[in-house]
Amino acid sequence: MLDLSVTEAQKMSMNKQIAHRQQQLSDAVIEQYRDIAASTIGHLTDAGYLRGIRPLFEGARLVGNVVTVKLQLPDGSILRDALLNSLPGDVLVIECVGDEHCACWGELRTLAA
């Protein structure tokens, strides 16, 4: 009989993904985008609009090179690797799949970042 069971290591690799930096943005490019609203950039690039994302602080701006992570809750251990592979000024974007009521980021990860 053929064994089609998935090993624990295979499960872990399927549930976690880090998209490593494709290219480094220059400081000049980052500065050019600093005062442009994220929604404007999204409309201009036809990337879409995520209705659930809202700013916590009015007038807040964030610009930098992006490191993206996709993880399957409840295992958030891949975020450690993402933090270790991020550089000062990077923006960490996390797609969290599994439970919309469970946070994958808290005060300890904020302190580590």
N, C-alpha and C positions, 0 to 999 in steps of 0.2 A: 504494500500500500504506500502511496506517495504521501510524504509528510509535507503539508502546506502550512504548517503553523509558523507564526512570525516570532522571531526571537525578541527578547527585551531590547537589545541594542537596535534592531530594525525598527521597533515601535518608536524608540526615542528619536531615531534619525528621521522618521516620517513626520513626527509631531513638531519638530523644531527646525527653523531655517533662519539663517542670517544671510542677508544679501550684502556681501562685502563691497566696499567702495569701488566704483567703476572708474572714477576720475576725481581728481582734487580740484575744487573750484578755487580760482584765484581770489585774493583779498579784494581786488578791484570789482570782480563780478558780484561778490557777496555785498559789497558796499552799494552797488547799483540797485540791488534788490531790497535793501534794508527798509525803505519807506513804502514799499508796495504791499498792499494787503494780500494775504494768502488767497482770499476768495477771488481777487482780481487775476492772480496768476493762474488759478484753477480754471477760470472762465477762458482765459486767453489760450491755454494749452488743451482745452476740451477734455481735461482729466476728470471732470465731473465735480459734484458737490456732495459732501457728506453732511447730511442734516443733523446728525447727532453730535457733531463736534462744535463746541462753542468756546469762546475765550473765557477764561476765569477772571481776567482783569481787563477792563476797558482800555483800549489803546495799546495793548501789549503787542510787541513785534518779536519775531524770532526768525533768524536767518543763519544758514550755515550748511555745511556738507551733511548729507543725510546718510545714516546707517539704519536700514530697515530690518526688522525682526518679525518673524511669524512664529507664534507659539501656540501650543494646545494646552489649555488649562487642565488640570491644576498644576502641571509641572512648569515652573517658570525659571528653571536653572539655566536655560540658554541666555537669559539676560545678563548673567555674570560674564559670559564670554563676550557678549556684545559690548558691555562696559569696558572690559579689558582691551578690546580691539578698537575702541573709540578714541579719538584724539580730542584735545581741548578745542572747543568751538563746534564740535559735531552735534547734530540734532538726531536724537534717537527716536525713531518712529516704530511703534509696536502694534502689530495686528494680533489681537488676543482672541482666540477662538475657543469656545467651550461653554462659558458661563458669563453672560453679560453683567451679572451682579457681583462677580468676584474680581477684585483688583489684582493686577499682576505687578503693580508698582506701589511702593509705600515709602515711609520716611527713611528706612535704613538704606534702600537703594538710592534715594535722593542724596543722602549723606555720602554714599560711596561715589556717586557721580561727581 
